[in-house]
């Protein structure tokens, strides 16, 4: 509107300069309209700046409220994370203590083998892939931790495994649940060790009896 009035103003000024009838009065009236339009434009610019500022302030307030909620959510998630790690480290302490007891018990068991016998080298797990019965059995433990890896979500093929967990084979990598329970494999190996020692003891006893009979016959 202002642009249209200003364009018309030029023609009215020309008419007034040419002293056309009624041109002066029209020019005076038109100047009032132009000034009013200019004032309206200035006020509109002020209103637009204020509206833009208020909109930015509203946006900033909404963003602040959203971030406040997100921060509260983060605090809650961080608290859950801390509790989970505390549980992990408590389990690590329990595991470290138990593993130490296992190593000592293994040494004592080896020392307790009857005279004249030798502990057999029995493989643990499928095809002995989890280590030897009297070894550190780190692969057995890694396979068990892999077997226990929880699913990321129900009915998901994605698992969350401990960083030092390891599958026995590629088949077990794809499906951790296929891994046989470590305790059952360990107990089976120990049972085989005891069975072999018992067999050796019987053989030694039989050999002793044979030696006695041979000695008596010779005498």
QUIJOWO-V697445 format. One record per backbone hydrogen bond with DSSP energy under -0.5 kcal/mol. NH is the residue of the N-H (numbers start at 1). CO is the residue of the C=O. If there is no record, write none. Layout:
# QUIJOWO-V697445
nh:NH co:CO
nh:NH co:CO
This chain:
# QUIJOWO-V697445
nh:5 co:1
nh:6 co:2
nh:7 co:3
nh:8 co:4
nh:9 co:5
nh:10 co:6
nh:11 co:7
nh:12 co:8
nh:13 co:9
nh:14 co:10
nh:15 co:11
nh:16 co:12
nh:17 co:13
nh:18 co:14
nh:19 co:16
nh:20 co:15
nh:23 co:20
nh:26 co:22
nh:27 co:23
nh:28 co:24
nh:29 co:25
nh:30 co:26
nh:31 co:27
nh:32 co:28
nh:33 co:29
nh:34 co:30
nh:35 co:31
nh:36 co:32
nh:37 co:33
nh:38 co:34
nh:39 co:35
nh:40 co:36
nh:41 co:37
nh:42 co:38
nh:43 co:39
nh:44 co:40
nh:45 co:41
nh:46 co:42
nh:47 co:43
nh:48 co:44
nh:49 co:45
nh:50 co:46
nh:51 co:47
nh:52 co:48
nh:53 co:49
nh:54 co:50
nh:55 co:51
nh:56 co:52
nh:57 co:53
nh:58 co:54
nh:59 co:55
nh:60 co:56
nh:61 co:57
nh:62 co:58
nh:63 co:59
nh:64 co:60
nh:65 co:61
nh:66 co:62
nh:67 co:63
nh:68 co:64
nh:69 co:65
nh:70 co:66
nh:71 co:67
nh:72 co:68
nh:73 co:69
nh:74 co:70
nh:75 co:71
nh:76 co:72
nh:77 co:73
nh:78 co:74
nh:79 co:75
nh:80 co:76
nh:81 co:77
nh:82 co:78
nh:83 co:79
nh:84 co:80
nh:85 co:81
nh:86 co:82
nh:87 co:83
nh:88 co:84
nh:89 co:85
nh:90 co:86
nh:91 co:87
nh:92 co:88
nh:93 co:89
nh:94 co:90
nh:95 co:91
nh:96 co:92
nh:97 co:93
nh:98 co:94
nh:99 co:95
nh:100 co:96
nh:101 co:97
nh:102 co:98
nh:103 co:99
nh:104 co:100
nh:105 co:101
nh:106 co:102
nh:107 co:103
nh:108 co:104
nh:109 co:105
nh:110 co:106
nh:111 co:107
nh:112 co:108
nh:113 co:110
nh:117 co:114
nh:122 co:120
nh:124 co:131
nh:128 co:125
nh:129 co:126
nh:130 co:124
nh:131 co:128
nh:133 co:122
nh:135 co:132
nh:140 co:130
nh:141 co:137
nh:142 co:138
nh:143 co:139
nh:144 co:140
nh:145 co:141
nh:146 co:142
nh:147 co:143
nh:148 co:144
nh:149 co:146
nh:150 co:160
nh:152 co:158
nh:156 co:153
nh:160 co:150
nh:161 co:159
nh:165 co:162
nh:166 co:142
nh:173 co:169
nh:174 co:170
nh:175 co:171
nh:178 co:175
nh:179 co:176
nh:185 co:181
nh:186 co:182
nh:187 co:183
nh:188 co:184
nh:189 co:185
nh:190 co:186
nh:191 co:187
nh:192 co:188
nh:193 co:189
nh:194 co:190
nh:195 co:191
nh:196 co:192
nh:197 co:193
nh:198 co:194
nh:199 co:195
nh:200 co:196
nh:201 co:197
nh:202 co:198
nh:203 co:199
nh:204 co:200
nh:205 co:201
nh:206 co:202
nh:207 co:203
nh:208 co:204
nh:209 co:205
nh:210 co:206
nh:211 co:207
nh:212 co:208
nh:213 co:209
nh:214 co:210
nh:215 co:211
nh:216 co:212
nh:217 co:213
nh:218 co:214
nh:219 co:215
